[in-house]
Amino acid sequence: MKLLALHLTNVRKFTGKRASITGIGDGITVVSEANEFGKSTFFDAIHALFFEKYSSSAKSVKSLQPYAGGAVEVAADVETDQGSFCVKKRFLSRKGAKITRLSDGATVAQDDEAERWISTLLGTASDGPAGLLWVRQGLLGLEPDSAKEKTQLMETRRDLLSSVAGEIDAMTGGRRMDRVMRRVAESLSEITTRTGRKAGTWKAASEVVDALDAEYVSVTAQVQSLDKALSDRKQAEASLKRLDNADAKARRDEAFTAAKAGMEKARAHVGFVTLARQDRDLAELKTKSAQSELDAFLNAIDLLNTAGRQAKNSSAEAEEAKCEALRLRTVLEAAQIQHRGAIEAVAENRKLLDVTRLQIAARKAKTEAAQLEKQITKAETALGGRNAARAITKASSATPEWLRRVEQAQAEVLKLNAAVEAQATTLEMTYDGATRITQDGVIVPGDQPIALDAETHLNLPGIGKMTVHSPDVGEEGRARLATAEDSLNDTLSQAGGETFQEARILATTRAEAETKADLAQAVLDTLAPQGIETLRTAKADADLAATGANDEKLSAITDLESHLAQAQEAEDKAQRGLSNADTEHATAREITIKLQAAADSAQQALERASVDAGAEETRDSQRAERLRAQAQEQSALIKAESELLALIAAAPDLDTAQAELKRAEDTVNAVRQERVQVGERLAALSSEIRTLAGNGIEEHRDELEGQLEAARATEARFEQQAAALARLQSALDAERNAARDTYFGPIQEELKPLLSILHRDAALSFDSESLLPSGLMRDQAKETLEDLSGGTKEQIAILTRLAFARLFARQGRHMPIILDDALVYSDDDRIIKMFTALTRVARDQQILVFTCRQLAFQDLGGARPTVEIIDT
Amino acid sequence: MIKFIHSSDLHLGKPFGRFPEDVRVRLRQARADVLPSLASLARDHAASHVLLAGDTFDQTTPAPSVIRQALNMMRAADHLTWILMPGNHDHANATELWRQVARDAPPNVILQLEPEPYALNAQATLLPAPPTERHPGRDLTEWFDGATTGETVRIGLAHGSVTDFDSSEEGSSSVIAPDRARRAKLSYLGLGDWHGQLQIGPETWYSGAPEADGFKHDKIPSALLVEIEGRTAPAKVTSLPTGTINWRRVTLDLAGEDSCETAHEAVLPSLRERALTMLDLVITGRAGPLDRVALETAIVKVAPDFLWHRADLGALGMVHDTADLDAIDRQGALRAAADALAQEAADDTLPPKAREAAQAALSHLFSFALEV
């Protein structure tokens, strides 16, 4: 089928109009119009014409109706193998379809028959290839959005490819394969995850194995504990038997008894030794006592003799000391008298010196008071002068400032006066005789200009009177002069002056008064910097200090100070002599007291020694008695010592006896303790054994062993099953993919040369489910369709459709390709290449291109149809 | 004159852990019922003693309930005397077990824990050889030769393997002299350990376990009734069936051309027996995929008839022809996958595991393809 012309009447924006495209060529035809022209309206109308029943009120049909309503009419002139026809449909109102032969205008079919005619023309009762080949504006991908359209296009592709490569089902296993694969997937999913890990029943079986294994390990450990407990108990029982052996016990008891007896004997001997040692110690004490008594007696005799000598010597020494003490007392008293005389001499010299110093000070104060009197007088004079000068100053306003203003005013008056005079009419007389002209009785001087008033009356002797009238050209100047003179007078009057010379005098007078005041103040500041009152106070103080001043002759201070120093030196010397005498006297007194005390003590000792030594007539008999007693005690001590040494020599070894007893005792205790421990151990082991055996732990272990074996077998079966199913799945996948590769062969064959125009050595991979391209292989890398740019995606979409169109053509089903602004994202370079691809296909394929890119599509070439819109 | 029942290997308390819970309960109960059965046989045949030649208990420390219930059953059979000798599972060194038995045993239960002569009655003396450990490592019956028993009948009782046995139960060492009865002038030597009943010599017998516990032995579990008239008279030994559970391991060898379903039906026990049968079906040979599917269906169908049922098809090879593969598909990807798997399963150059996986995958493919 080829399109020859399209006619739209009352379609969308063509309300009440007829829009036609005529002159559509065999190859490429480009309808290049601006946006909003209505290209998509043409596209949708063609789609409705061929794929919507004339009776349809589907959304796609309703969308064709303009706002004003009315019937929508779409017609297309087509060329078929049977000739050229006009296919026309009227939608929504006065609906109908009609096929008319163009050659003679004969009606070929109407309404439903016309629909069948169209279906036959398209070659299928379904949606036909148009959706596959006709690309709407904005449809970037390969599939439409709606599920219905997707399904329809899928069927179309399947149908198209089936007819080329054979029965799809035969190749891929079809639905039978699908069901088997689904069944495999279901079976596999029952025991594995998508990634092949254990799941479902297999995982459960595996978990059972793990749980049983863990329990088995635990129970086996308990069985081992039980075995160990049984073994330990056996050993403990053997130990107990050994410990309870009667012979061994008798031997231990016998050894213990013997050791105990030996220990008691050793302890008794120790008692004997202790008694002997006590006897020896007692004898030793007695011996020492006898010796002490003897020594005391002999010592008393010696002490008596010594005390006699010492008492005599001490008495003599005490007497001698007393004499020395008396002598030193006399020396002390003489020193005291000398010291007192020295003190008095010092006091007298110091008093004389003080009186002299006071007189000198009084006399000095008197002089100062006189000077102060003079100073006060001068200060008071200066004060009076300063105050008088200040009064003048204060009374006068003729300040330097005032004088400056007077001088300024005076200068102004002089300046203005000069100006007036310069402007006035003057008269200068040069007398050559004695006659003189007078004015108002005053002779007008000669050889000098005289200003004339406005009306000047001159008396010219001998001539008469002459009145000179001068024009009053300096009135303004005179007014300003008058003002200046007034100002000068005002300024002068401020300080009481009347003339400028007075002003100078007044100012000078005031300045002199200020100078005087300053001078007087300077004198005052010098004489009484702190005020005259201060001077007066100082004078009063000086007057007071000068009290008692006289004119008597005074000794020199230096002489007086020298006398005082000599007196003080004499006093120091007397003081030292007194101190030495006092010390020597005190020492002598102390010695005297001590010697007296020693003499007293020696006397007392003599008395005691006499008592201790007893009466002199019994002293020999006492010495003999004490010597005999001492010898007797010494003999008893030697005997006791001998007996003690004999006992010690004969004593058994107590440590050995103790060690033997301890060893025997330890042996008995150790056996007893071990027996207790073994008994306890036995009880604990029996308890443990009863507990473990009571639980039938061995039986449980054996049971677990069996369960584990069965569970492992089950798990192994699942593993085998999973491996088998996975192998089956991979085999099915491989074979179906291989079949589909064959199935996609024709489309790849058509696509390859077209694709190479855009991408050298590129290839498309197809999705086995959708039968559409799913990825692009280029530069040895595969990119999914979703990852490609918009431009590449739309180019692939168009190329794929071109390939499908060529497949249609190979079947003898020539269908036009319609592209509605299908190249939106492609750059200029790609568009040129796409034009090449389109041109290549257009050699035996009609292609109708709608585009708004008028400039870009100029290079596409092809026919440019006539587009006409007329009112109906 | 003495008449007694000789039995052994009761293995009371054996858990049978590899079987499902309901089967385990049934198997344990069957073992517990052995004692009343033996008592009944003894009563029926006027036997005065039951001699248990070891492994009465399955463990050295069985659960107290197992011990108590066993002793209670023995106590109930007070018309006879039970002679209990340890075996390798419940050897004499299992102190806790035998202490408990000794403590709780009724008067008609006699323990034989020491190798000492015991007068069964005035005319007969028992020479026991109780194992001291699980693996004693020596012939414990040696002492029989020199044992003094006067003029009484000498009856030996031992547990273990004879030396010309290749292997005993569960691998215990074989040390009992096979001619011990002759050398020790025994009228009868009762042995335990071998679970199948077996006569070793004129006077030497393994009684076998009274209730089977595995598929190893194909004879019906029985006890032995022994009658000895006098010291010089030969022992009269009669086998008395005792087992209630039928353990059967059946091998079904398929030649490939047979009808698998028919062959399978032929090897199955009668319907009446099945409820008390433990069936371990081992299928070998070769079968086509359709036959295999049919066989698997048949197995699944009959399995509930049995107390326990297992079918091992691991050794069943697959044979298939074009017609079989046509059942999957005549062409296309499905058929190509089937061809690839069949080729892989037959490829001897591949590892066995890969071949097995391919064959199992092909079996699944057959199953799934036939479902749809």
Interface residues (C-beta under 8 A of the other chain):
Chain A: D169 A170 M171 T172 G173 G174 R176 M177 R179 V180 R183 V184 S187 L226 L230 R233 K234 I689 R690 L692 A693 G694 N695 G696 I697 E698 E699 H700 D702 E703 L704 E705 G706 Q707 L708 E709 A710 Q720 Q721 A723 A724 L725 R727 L728 A731 L732 A734 E735 R736 A738 A739
Chain B: G13 K14 P15 F16 G17 R18 F19 R24 D58 Q59 T60 T61 P62 A63 P64 S65 V66 N93 A94 T95 E96 L97 D329 Q331 G332 A333 L334 A336 A337 A340 L341 K353 E356 A357 A358 A360 A361 L362 S363 H364 L365 F368 A369 E371 V372
